[in-house]
Amino acid sequence: MPTASWNGVVIAQAADDQVQVVENNIYFPLSKVTQAYLRPSSHTSICPWKGTASYYDLVVDGQTNANAAWYYPQPKDAAKQIAGHVAFWRGVNVER
């Protein structure tokens, strides 16, 4: 069962058939992410084939990991399977 954790806390967990793997990143359905740990960020980035990514900061036990989660609010057709999904980086431990 794929799991994302940071600062000793599980942030997301989902069954294998609920996640999407794109470019070696595991995208969790937003419904499987504990949203209490997410804080919207103003940061964005652009991928030529996925579209414009938006970011969340992770806030756990008073510590912030800036822009540690990203998602595509309106992914391009080539990446439509990751709509409604969130991926993690910047020290977030993601295991399969």
N, C-alpha and C positions, 0 to 999 in steps of 0.2 A: 504494500500500500504506500504510494508516494506521500512523503511528508516534508514540510518545510518548517524549520525551526530557527529561532534566533534568540540569543540571550537566555537560553535554557527553556524557552517556551515554544510550544507547537503553535505555529501561525496558520498552517493549512494542512489538511489531510484528505485524501480522496482515494477511491478505488482506482485500480489500473485503467479500467474502461471509462473512467470519467475525465481523465486528464488528456491533454494533447501534448505531444512532444514535437517541437519545431526547433531546428538548429541546436539540438541537444539541450534545449531548455524545456522544463516541464511547466506547462500552463495548467493551473488549477481552476476549476469552476469557481466563480466568485462566491457562490453559495457554500463552498467548502472551505472558505477562508474566514477566520475569526475577524470580522470587520472592526471590532473594538480596537484592534492594533493598527488599523490603517488610518492615516491622515492624508487627505489630498495634498499633492504638491503642485506647484505651478510649472514644474519642469516638463518639457516635452522633447522628443527626438523623432527623427524621420527615418524610416526604412523604405527603400525604393519599392519593395514588393509587398510589404505588410501594411504600410501606411504610417500615420502619426501616432506615436506612443505617448500615453500620459503616465504619470508616476504617482506613487504613494510613498510617504515616509512611513516607516514602522516605528511605533512607540510602544515600548515594553518596559515596565517597571521604572518609568521616568527617564529611560534612555531612548534616544532617537537615532535611527539609521536612515539618513536622508536618501530619498529616491531609491529605496531598496526593492521596491516592487513596481512592475510596469504592466500595462495593459493597452489594448488597442480598442478605443471606443467605437471606431468605425473602420475595421480592417478592410483592406482591399479584397477583392474576390479570391485572389490566390491564397489568402490567409483567413478566409471566413470561418474556418473551424475554431479559431481562437477568440472569436467574439464572446464576450462574457467570461473570459478567463484571465488569470493573473499569473505572472511569473516573477521569480525572485533572483536577486544577486547581492553583491556587496556584503559578503560575510554570512548571508543566510544559508544555512545548511539544508540542501535539498537532496533527499535520498529516495531511491526507488525501491 
